[in-house]
Amino acid sequence: MKLKHFSFVVAVILFTVACSSKKESKEPILRPASMNYSSQDSAEVYNLVGQFVEFFGHNDFESASLMLHTVRNDSIFPYTEEQRKDYQQKMQMLANYGCRMETLILRSDKNNEVRLKVKLLPIGTLDDDQAVTHVYLNPVVIDGQWYLTLRDLKAEGVENIYEKEHYGGEVQ
């Protein structure tokens, strides 16, 4: 997908989410991004995710795990050998018959979301929503460099923007 098409898709997704609210609220459904993103940022994240999807989709969990990092005290650390092995063992238990990026939302330096769709059975396609699951990544930027982390609502700098306290209403 070309960058201009990617930007259009992200804009449509954000518009759809904003328009699908059942309750009227004075606050937006999605807050604006807390930092400015250049086309280079988008391209870097898209390339990182594309490489991860390539590895993951071919069950190369070793290579995929080498791309994963954790954030601690505003510093980035690659997965340890133990973390990589744990990740690989868990993913090898997952039946994986293909993978693709479904959505990418950039919000801040540490609170972003990439949703990957994973096909669990050899029948069907990724286009139907049968026998699929999702894997979530969180691209983060530290000192101008983008890294991939697994999406974890307990991780440093990550928050659930849909929580009640952020919008003063119930989560839809």
PyMOL commands that place a pseudoatom at each C-alpha (Angstrom):
pseudoatom trace, name=CA, resn=MET, resi=1, chain=A, elem=C, hetatm=0, pos=[0.000, 0.000, 0.000]
pseudoatom trace, name=CA, resn=LYS, resi=2, chain=A, elem=C, hetatm=0, pos=[1.439, 3.351, -0.972]
pseudoatom trace, name=CA, resn=LEU, resi=3, chain=A, elem=C, hetatm=0, pos=[1.957, 6.020, 1.678]
pseudoatom trace, name=CA, resn=LYS, resi=4, chain=A, elem=C, hetatm=0, pos=[-0.759, 8.338, 0.340]
pseudoatom trace, name=CA, resn=HIS, resi=5, chain=A, elem=C, hetatm=0, pos=[-3.239, 5.439, 0.313]
pseudoatom trace, name=CA, resn=PHE, resi=6, chain=A, elem=C, hetatm=0, pos=[-2.126, 4.483, 3.811]
pseudoatom trace, name=CA, resn=SER, resi=7, chain=A, elem=C, hetatm=0, pos=[-2.755, 8.033, 5.073]
pseudoatom trace, name=CA, resn=PHE, resi=8, chain=A, elem=C, hetatm=0, pos=[-6.181, 8.018, 3.454]
pseudoatom trace, name=CA, resn=VAL, resi=9, chain=A, elem=C, hetatm=0, pos=[-7.060, 4.675, 5.094]
pseudoatom trace, name=CA, resn=VAL, resi=10, chain=A, elem=C, hetatm=0, pos=[-5.970, 5.960, 8.522]
pseudoatom trace, name=CA, resn=ALA, resi=11, chain=A, elem=C, hetatm=0, pos=[-8.066, 9.123, 8.025]
pseudoatom trace, name=CA, resn=VAL, resi=12, chain=A, elem=C, hetatm=0, pos=[-11.136, 7.068, 7.015]
pseudoatom trace, name=CA, resn=ILE, resi=13, chain=A, elem=C, hetatm=0, pos=[-10.734, 4.792, 10.042]
pseudoatom trace, name=CA, resn=LEU, resi=14, chain=A, elem=C, hetatm=0, pos=[-10.442, 7.756, 12.413]
pseudoatom trace, name=CA, resn=PHE, resi=15, chain=A, elem=C, hetatm=0, pos=[-13.450, 9.451, 10.797]
pseudoatom trace, name=CA, resn=THR, resi=16, chain=A, elem=C, hetatm=0, pos=[-15.499, 6.238, 11.018]
pseudoatom trace, name=CA, resn=VAL, resi=17, chain=A, elem=C, hetatm=0, pos=[-14.668, 5.792, 14.687]
pseudoatom trace, name=CA, resn=ALA, resi=18, chain=A, elem=C, hetatm=0, pos=[-15.538, 9.421, 15.426]
pseudoatom trace, name=CA, resn=CYS, resi=19, chain=A, elem=C, hetatm=0, pos=[-18.855, 9.205, 13.570]
pseudoatom trace, name=CA, resn=SER, resi=20, chain=A, elem=C, hetatm=0, pos=[-19.943, 5.900, 15.069]
pseudoatom trace, name=CA, resn=SER, resi=21, chain=A, elem=C, hetatm=0, pos=[-20.445, 7.237, 18.594]
pseudoatom trace, name=CA, resn=LYS, resi=22, chain=A, elem=C, hetatm=0, pos=[-23.991, 6.620, 19.853]
pseudoatom trace, name=CA, resn=LYS, resi=23, chain=A, elem=C, hetatm=0, pos=[-23.740, 9.321, 22.529]
pseudoatom trace, name=CA, resn=GLU, resi=24, chain=A, elem=C, hetatm=0, pos=[-23.163, 12.950, 21.801]
pseudoatom trace, name=CA, resn=SER, resi=25, chain=A, elem=C, hetatm=0, pos=[-20.236, 14.259, 23.741]
pseudoatom trace, name=CA, resn=LYS, resi=26, chain=A, elem=C, hetatm=0, pos=[-18.428, 17.557, 23.821]
pseudoatom trace, name=CA, resn=GLU, resi=27, chain=A, elem=C, hetatm=0, pos=[-15.125, 15.689, 23.846]
pseudoatom trace, name=CA, resn=PRO, resi=28, chain=A, elem=C, hetatm=0, pos=[-13.828, 13.909, 20.751]
pseudoatom trace, name=CA, resn=ILE, resi=29, chain=A, elem=C, hetatm=0, pos=[-13.807, 10.112, 20.622]
pseudoatom trace, name=CA, resn=LEU, resi=30, chain=A, elem=C, hetatm=0, pos=[-10.108, 10.165, 19.715]
pseudoatom trace, name=CA, resn=ARG, resi=31, chain=A, elem=C, hetatm=0, pos=[-7.844, 12.853, 21.003]
pseudoatom trace, name=CA, resn=PRO, resi=32, chain=A, elem=C, hetatm=0, pos=[-5.522, 14.438, 18.467]
pseudoatom trace, name=CA, resn=ALA, resi=33, chain=A, elem=C, hetatm=0, pos=[-2.016, 13.036, 18.303]
pseudoatom trace, name=CA, resn=SER, resi=34, chain=A, elem=C, hetatm=0, pos=[0.225, 14.526, 20.976]
pseudoatom trace, name=CA, resn=MET, resi=35, chain=A, elem=C, hetatm=0, pos=[3.113, 14.941, 18.563]
pseudoatom trace, name=CA, resn=ASN, resi=36, chain=A, elem=C, hetatm=0, pos=[3.507, 15.857, 14.915]
pseudoatom trace, name=CA, resn=TYR, resi=37, chain=A, elem=C, hetatm=0, pos=[4.292, 12.998, 12.574]
pseudoatom trace, name=CA, resn=SER, resi=38, chain=A, elem=C, hetatm=0, pos=[6.146, 13.418, 9.324]
pseudoatom trace, name=CA, resn=SER, resi=39, chain=A, elem=C, hetatm=0, pos=[5.692, 11.248, 6.269]
pseudoatom trace, name=CA, resn=GLN, resi=40, chain=A, elem=C, hetatm=0, pos=[9.078, 9.774, 7.199]
pseudoatom trace, name=CA, resn=ASP, resi=41, chain=A, elem=C, hetatm=0, pos=[7.697, 8.706, 10.610]
pseudoatom trace, name=CA, resn=SER, resi=42, chain=A, elem=C, hetatm=0, pos=[4.749, 7.026, 8.925]
pseudoatom trace, name=CA, resn=ALA, resi=43, chain=A, elem=C, hetatm=0, pos=[7.030, 5.336, 6.391]
pseudoatom trace, name=CA, resn=GLU, resi=44, chain=A, elem=C, hetatm=0, pos=[9.432, 4.095, 9.100]
pseudoatom trace, name=CA, resn=VAL, resi=45, chain=A, elem=C, hetatm=0, pos=[6.600, 2.634, 11.185]
pseudoatom trace, name=CA, resn=TYR, resi=46, chain=A, elem=C, hetatm=0, pos=[4.963, 1.111, 8.117]
pseudoatom trace, name=CA, resn=ASN, resi=47, chain=A, elem=C, hetatm=0, pos=[8.285, -0.492, 7.067]
pseudoatom trace, name=CA, resn=LEU, resi=48, chain=A, elem=C, hetatm=0, pos=[8.968, -1.843, 10.575]
pseudoatom trace, name=CA, resn=VAL, resi=49, chain=A, elem=C, hetatm=0, pos=[5.486, -3.335, 10.796]
pseudoatom trace, name=CA, resn=GLY, resi=50, chain=A, elem=C, hetatm=0, pos=[5.771, -4.707, 7.256]
pseudoatom trace, name=CA, resn=GLN, resi=51, chain=A, elem=C, hetatm=0, pos=[9.001, -6.498, 8.122]
pseudoatom trace, name=CA, resn=PHE, resi=52, chain=A, elem=C, hetatm=0, pos=[7.474, -7.876, 11.334]
pseudoatom trace, name=CA, resn=VAL, resi=53, chain=A, elem=C, hetatm=0, pos=[4.374, -9.073, 9.433]
pseudoatom trace, name=CA, resn=GLU, resi=54, chain=A, elem=C, hetatm=0, pos=[6.615, -10.787, 6.858]
pseudoatom trace, name=CA, resn=PHE, resi=55, chain=A, elem=C, hetatm=0, pos=[8.434, -12.731, 9.586]
pseudoatom trace, name=CA, resn=PHE, resi=56, chain=A, elem=C, hetatm=0, pos=[5.293, -13.443, 11.594]
pseudoatom trace, name=CA, resn=GLY, resi=57, chain=A, elem=C, hetatm=0, pos=[3.266, -14.490, 8.546]
pseudoatom trace, name=CA, resn=HIS, resi=58, chain=A, elem=C, hetatm=0, pos=[5.941, -17.059, 7.635]
pseudoatom trace, name=CA, resn=ASN, resi=59, chain=A, elem=C, hetatm=0, pos=[6.109, -18.397, 11.213]
pseudoatom trace, name=CA, resn=ASP, resi=60, chain=A, elem=C, hetatm=0, pos=[9.615, -16.974, 11.605]
pseudoatom trace, name=CA, resn=PHE, resi=61, chain=A, elem=C, hetatm=0, pos=[9.002, -16.034, 15.231]
pseudoatom trace, name=CA, resn=GLU, resi=62, chain=A, elem=C, hetatm=0, pos=[12.715, -15.949, 15.977]
pseudoatom trace, name=CA, resn=SER, resi=63, chain=A, elem=C, hetatm=0, pos=[13.242, -13.069, 13.542]
pseudoatom trace, name=CA, resn=ALA, resi=64, chain=A, elem=C, hetatm=0, pos=[10.023, -11.390, 14.701]
pseudoatom trace, name=CA, resn=SER, resi=65, chain=A, elem=C, hetatm=0, pos=[11.150, -11.599, 18.336]
pseudoatom trace, name=CA, resn=LEU, resi=66, chain=A, elem=C, hetatm=0, pos=[14.451, -9.909, 17.440]
pseudoatom trace, name=CA, resn=MET, resi=67, chain=A, elem=C, hetatm=0, pos=[12.422, -6.851, 16.407]
pseudoatom trace, name=CA, resn=LEU, resi=68, chain=A, elem=C, hetatm=0, pos=[10.656, -6.522, 19.781]
pseudoatom trace, name=CA, resn=HIS, resi=69, chain=A, elem=C, hetatm=0, pos=[11.672, -4.136, 22.539]
pseudoatom trace, name=CA, resn=THR, resi=70, chain=A, elem=C, hetatm=0, pos=[10.537, -2.913, 25.945]
pseudoatom trace, name=CA, resn=VAL, resi=71, chain=A, elem=C, hetatm=0, pos=[10.501, 0.619, 27.340]
pseudoatom trace, name=CA, resn=ARG, resi=72, chain=A, elem=C, hetatm=0, pos=[11.764, 1.351, 30.859]
pseudoatom trace, name=CA, resn=ASN, resi=73, chain=A, elem=C, hetatm=0, pos=[12.405, 4.792, 32.302]
pseudoatom trace, name=CA, resn=ASP, resi=74, chain=A, elem=C, hetatm=0, pos=[12.189, 6.418, 28.869]
pseudoatom trace, name=CA, resn=SER, resi=75, chain=A, elem=C, hetatm=0, pos=[14.878, 4.051, 27.535]
pseudoatom trace, name=CA, resn=ILE, resi=76, chain=A, elem=C, hetatm=0, pos=[14.472, 1.288, 24.978]
pseudoatom trace, name=CA, resn=PHE, resi=77, chain=A, elem=C, hetatm=0, pos=[15.774, -2.255, 25.432]
pseudoatom trace, name=CA, resn=PRO, resi=78, chain=A, elem=C, hetatm=0, pos=[15.713, -5.163, 22.987]
pseudoatom trace, name=CA, resn=TYR, resi=79, chain=A, elem=C, hetatm=0, pos=[14.022, -8.305, 24.232]
pseudoatom trace, name=CA, resn=THR, resi=80, chain=A, elem=C, hetatm=0, pos=[16.311, -10.426, 26.360]
pseudoatom trace, name=CA, resn=GLU, resi=81, chain=A, elem=C, hetatm=0, pos=[17.074, -13.963, 25.247]
pseudoatom trace, name=CA, resn=GLU, resi=82, chain=A, elem=C, hetatm=0, pos=[14.565, -15.209, 27.827]
pseudoatom trace, name=CA, resn=GLN, resi=83, chain=A, elem=C, hetatm=0, pos=[11.845, -12.843, 26.558]
pseudoatom trace, name=CA, resn=ARG, resi=84, chain=A, elem=C, hetatm=0, pos=[12.521, -13.855, 22.950]
pseudoatom trace, name=CA, resn=LYS, resi=85, chain=A, elem=C, hetatm=0, pos=[12.337, -17.586, 23.757]
pseudoatom trace, name=CA, resn=ASP, resi=86, chain=A, elem=C, hetatm=0, pos=[9.126, -17.091, 25.747]
pseudoatom trace, name=CA, resn=TYR, resi=87, chain=A, elem=C, hetatm=0, pos=[7.584, -15.123, 22.872]
pseudoatom trace, name=CA, resn=GLN, resi=88, chain=A, elem=C, hetatm=0, pos=[8.671, -17.734, 20.313]
pseudoatom trace, name=CA, resn=GLN, resi=89, chain=A, elem=C, hetatm=0, pos=[7.225, -20.614, 22.365]
pseudoatom trace, name=CA, resn=LYS, resi=90, chain=A, elem=C, hetatm=0, pos=[3.887, -18.845, 22.764]
pseudoatom trace, name=CA, resn=MET, resi=91, chain=A, elem=C, hetatm=0, pos=[3.630, -17.938, 19.089]
pseudoatom trace, name=CA, resn=GLN, resi=92, chain=A, elem=C, hetatm=0, pos=[4.559, -21.456, 17.956]
pseudoatom trace, name=CA, resn=MET, resi=93, chain=A, elem=C, hetatm=0, pos=[1.436, -22.708, 19.754]
pseudoatom trace, name=CA, resn=LEU, resi=94, chain=A, elem=C, hetatm=0, pos=[-0.652, -20.394, 17.569]
pseudoatom trace, name=CA, resn=ALA, resi=95, chain=A, elem=C, hetatm=0, pos=[-1.845, -21.888, 14.296]
pseudoatom trace, name=CA, resn=ASN, resi=96, chain=A, elem=C, hetatm=0, pos=[-0.770, -19.258, 11.791]
pseudoatom trace, name=CA, resn=TYR, resi=97, chain=A, elem=C, hetatm=0, pos=[-1.846, -19.416, 8.158]
pseudoatom trace, name=CA, resn=GLY, resi=98, chain=A, elem=C, hetatm=0, pos=[-1.146, -15.815, 7.236]
pseudoatom trace, name=CA, resn=CYS, resi=99, chain=A, elem=C, hetatm=0, pos=[-0.932, -12.358, 8.712]
pseudoatom trace, name=CA, resn=ARG, resi=100, chain=A, elem=C, hetatm=0, pos=[-1.470, -8.775, 7.636]
pseudoatom trace, name=CA, resn=MET, resi=101, chain=A, elem=C, hetatm=0, pos=[-1.650, -5.321, 9.152]
pseudoatom trace, name=CA, resn=GLU, resi=102, chain=A, elem=C, hetatm=0, pos=[-5.235, -4.265, 9.678]
pseudoatom trace, name=CA, resn=THR, resi=103, chain=A, elem=C, hetatm=0, pos=[-4.937, -0.853, 11.364]
pseudoatom trace, name=CA, resn=LEU, resi=104, chain=A, elem=C, hetatm=0, pos=[-2.224, 1.566, 12.436]
pseudoatom trace, name=CA, resn=ILE, resi=105, chain=A, elem=C, hetatm=0, pos=[-2.912, 4.508, 14.761]
pseudoatom trace, name=CA, resn=LEU, resi=106, chain=A, elem=C, hetatm=0, pos=[-0.168, 6.898, 15.863]
pseudoatom trace, name=CA, resn=ARG, resi=107, chain=A, elem=C, hetatm=0, pos=[-1.077, 8.930, 18.966]
pseudoatom trace, name=CA, resn=SER, resi=108, chain=A, elem=C, hetatm=0, pos=[2.117, 9.764, 20.855]
pseudoatom trace, name=CA, resn=ASP, resi=109, chain=A, elem=C, hetatm=0, pos=[5.710, 8.715, 21.392]
pseudoatom trace, name=CA, resn=LYS, resi=110, chain=A, elem=C, hetatm=0, pos=[4.710, 5.615, 23.443]
pseudoatom trace, name=CA, resn=ASN, resi=111, chain=A, elem=C, hetatm=0, pos=[0.968, 5.100, 23.001]
pseudoatom trace, name=CA, resn=ASN, resi=112, chain=A, elem=C, hetatm=0, pos=[0.263, 3.817, 19.496]
pseudoatom trace, name=CA, resn=GLU, resi=113, chain=A, elem=C, hetatm=0, pos=[-1.514, 0.805, 18.104]
pseudoatom trace, name=CA, resn=VAL, resi=114, chain=A, elem=C, hetatm=0, pos=[-1.033, -1.586, 15.227]
pseudoatom trace, name=CA, resn=ARG, resi=115, chain=A, elem=C, hetatm=0, pos=[-3.568, -4.377, 14.851]
pseudoatom trace, name=CA, resn=LEU, resi=116, chain=A, elem=C, hetatm=0, pos=[-2.464, -7.444, 12.928]
pseudoatom trace, name=CA, resn=LYS, resi=117, chain=A, elem=C, hetatm=0, pos=[-4.987, -9.962, 11.680]
pseudoatom trace, name=CA, resn=VAL, resi=118, chain=A, elem=C, hetatm=0, pos=[-3.834, -13.592, 11.909]
pseudoatom trace, name=CA, resn=LYS, resi=119, chain=A, elem=C, hetatm=0, pos=[-5.565, -16.470, 10.105]
pseudoatom trace, name=CA, resn=LEU, resi=120, chain=A, elem=C, hetatm=0, pos=[-5.903, -19.533, 12.375]
pseudoatom trace, name=CA, resn=LEU, resi=121, chain=A, elem=C, hetatm=0, pos=[-7.159, -22.151, 9.892]
pseudoatom trace, name=CA, resn=PRO, resi=122, chain=A, elem=C, hetatm=0, pos=[-5.958, -23.148, 6.413]
pseudoatom trace, name=CA, resn=ILE, resi=123, chain=A, elem=C, hetatm=0, pos=[-9.424, -22.567, 4.937]
pseudoatom trace, name=CA, resn=GLY, resi=124, chain=A, elem=C, hetatm=0, pos=[-10.837, -19.174, 4.097]
pseudoatom trace, name=CA, resn=THR, resi=125, chain=A, elem=C, hetatm=0, pos=[-8.972, -15.921, 3.694]
pseudoatom trace, name=CA, resn=LEU, resi=126, chain=A, elem=C, hetatm=0, pos=[-7.878, -13.023, 5.837]
pseudoatom trace, name=CA, resn=ASP, resi=127, chain=A, elem=C, hetatm=0, pos=[-10.752, -11.041, 4.297]
pseudoatom trace, name=CA, resn=ASP, resi=128, chain=A, elem=C, hetatm=0, pos=[-13.438, -13.046, 6.053]
pseudoatom trace, name=CA, resn=ASP, resi=129, chain=A, elem=C, hetatm=0, pos=[-13.598, -12.723, 9.801]
pseudoatom trace, name=CA, resn=GLN, resi=130, chain=A, elem=C, hetatm=0, pos=[-13.847, -16.422, 10.513]
pseudoatom trace, name=CA, resn=ALA, resi=131, chain=A, elem=C, hetatm=0, pos=[-11.024, -18.204, 12.301]
pseudoatom trace, name=CA, resn=VAL, resi=132, chain=A, elem=C, hetatm=0, pos=[-8.937, -15.089, 12.818]
pseudoatom trace, name=CA, resn=THR, resi=133, chain=A, elem=C, hetatm=0, pos=[-7.369, -13.484, 15.838]
pseudoatom trace, name=CA, resn=HIS, resi=134, chain=A, elem=C, hetatm=0, pos=[-5.512, -10.250, 16.377]
pseudoatom trace, name=CA, resn=VAL, resi=135, chain=A, elem=C, hetatm=0, pos=[-2.030, -9.421, 17.580]
pseudoatom trace, name=CA, resn=TYR, resi=136, chain=A, elem=C, hetatm=0, pos=[-1.344, -5.875, 18.753]
pseudoatom trace, name=CA, resn=LEU, resi=137, chain=A, elem=C, hetatm=0, pos=[1.913, -3.955, 18.454]
pseudoatom trace, name=CA, resn=ASN, resi=138, chain=A, elem=C, hetatm=0, pos=[2.842, -0.567, 19.868]
pseudoatom trace, name=CA, resn=PRO, resi=139, chain=A, elem=C, hetatm=0, pos=[5.431, 1.332, 17.818]
pseudoatom trace, name=CA, resn=VAL, resi=140, chain=A, elem=C, hetatm=0, pos=[7.359, 3.757, 20.046]
pseudoatom trace, name=CA, resn=VAL, resi=141, chain=A, elem=C, hetatm=0, pos=[9.792, 6.516, 19.191]
pseudoatom trace, name=CA, resn=ILE, resi=142, chain=A, elem=C, hetatm=0, pos=[12.804, 7.114, 21.428]
pseudoatom trace, name=CA, resn=ASP, resi=143, chain=A, elem=C, hetatm=0, pos=[15.365, 9.781, 20.473]
pseudoatom trace, name=CA, resn=GLY, resi=144, chain=A, elem=C, hetatm=0, pos=[13.934, 9.989, 16.959]
pseudoatom trace, name=CA, resn=GLN, resi=145, chain=A, elem=C, hetatm=0, pos=[14.177, 6.229, 16.274]
pseudoatom trace, name=CA, resn=TRP, resi=146, chain=A, elem=C, hetatm=0, pos=[11.117, 3.958, 15.943]
pseudoatom trace, name=CA, resn=TYR, resi=147, chain=A, elem=C, hetatm=0, pos=[10.952, 0.549, 17.654]
pseudoatom trace, name=CA, resn=LEU, resi=148, chain=A, elem=C, hetatm=0, pos=[8.310, -2.146, 17.994]
pseudoatom trace, name=CA, resn=THR, resi=149, chain=A, elem=C, hetatm=0, pos=[6.882, -3.250, 21.312]
pseudoatom trace, name=CA, resn=LEU, resi=150, chain=A, elem=C, hetatm=0, pos=[3.929, -5.502, 22.019]
pseudoatom trace, name=CA, resn=ARG, resi=151, chain=A, elem=C, hetatm=0, pos=[0.821, -3.515, 22.949]
pseudoatom trace, name=CA, resn=ASP, resi=152, chain=A, elem=C, hetatm=0, pos=[0.452, -3.745, 26.719]
pseudoatom trace, name=CA, resn=LEU, resi=153, chain=A, elem=C, hetatm=0, pos=[-1.876, -1.406, 28.609]
pseudoatom trace, name=CA, resn=LYS, resi=154, chain=A, elem=C, hetatm=0, pos=[0.390, -1.763, 31.664]
pseudoatom trace, name=CA, resn=ALA, resi=155, chain=A, elem=C, hetatm=0, pos=[3.534, -0.673, 29.788]
pseudoatom trace, name=CA, resn=GLU, resi=156, chain=A, elem=C, hetatm=0, pos=[5.190, 2.665, 30.442]
pseudoatom trace, name=CA, resn=GLY, resi=157, chain=A, elem=C, hetatm=0, pos=[3.452, 5.490, 28.588]
pseudoatom trace, name=CA, resn=VAL, resi=158, chain=A, elem=C, hetatm=0, pos=[0.556, 3.353, 27.302]
pseudoatom trace, name=CA, resn=GLU, resi=159, chain=A, elem=C, hetatm=0, pos=[-3.017, 4.202, 28.160]
pseudoatom trace, name=CA, resn=ASN, resi=160, chain=A, elem=C, hetatm=0, pos=[-6.429, 3.029, 27.051]
pseudoatom trace, name=CA, resn=ILE, resi=161, chain=A, elem=C, hetatm=0, pos=[-7.898, 6.112, 25.434]
pseudoatom trace, name=CA, resn=TYR, resi=162, chain=A, elem=C, hetatm=0, pos=[-11.376, 4.569, 25.533]
pseudoatom trace, name=CA, resn=GLU, resi=163, chain=A, elem=C, hetatm=0, pos=[-11.546, 4.353, 29.335]
pseudoatom trace, name=CA, resn=LYS, resi=164, chain=A, elem=C, hetatm=0, pos=[-14.389, 6.058, 31.126]
pseudoatom trace, name=CA, resn=GLU, resi=165, chain=A, elem=C, hetatm=0, pos=[-12.185, 8.574, 32.931]
pseudoatom trace, name=CA, resn=HIS, resi=166, chain=A, elem=C, hetatm=0, pos=[-10.872, 10.037, 29.658]
pseudoatom trace, name=CA, resn=TYR, resi=167, chain=A, elem=C, hetatm=0, pos=[-14.274, 10.908, 28.208]
pseudoatom trace, name=CA, resn=GLY, resi=168, chain=A, elem=C, hetatm=0, pos=[-16.582, 11.189, 31.177]
pseudoatom trace, name=CA, resn=GLY, resi=169, chain=A, elem=C, hetatm=0, pos=[-18.963, 8.620, 29.746]
pseudoatom trace, name=CA, resn=GLU, resi=170, chain=A, elem=C, hetatm=0, pos=[-19.299, 4.903, 29.445]
pseudoatom trace, name=CA, resn=VAL, resi=171, chain=A, elem=C, hetatm=0, pos=[-17.093, 2.932, 27.138]
pseudoatom trace, name=CA, resn=GLN, resi=172, chain=A, elem=C, hetatm=0, pos=[-19.065, 1.895, 24.053]
for i in range(1, 172): cmd.bond("trace and resi %d" % i, "trace and resi %d" % (i + 1))
show_as sticks, trace
zoom trace
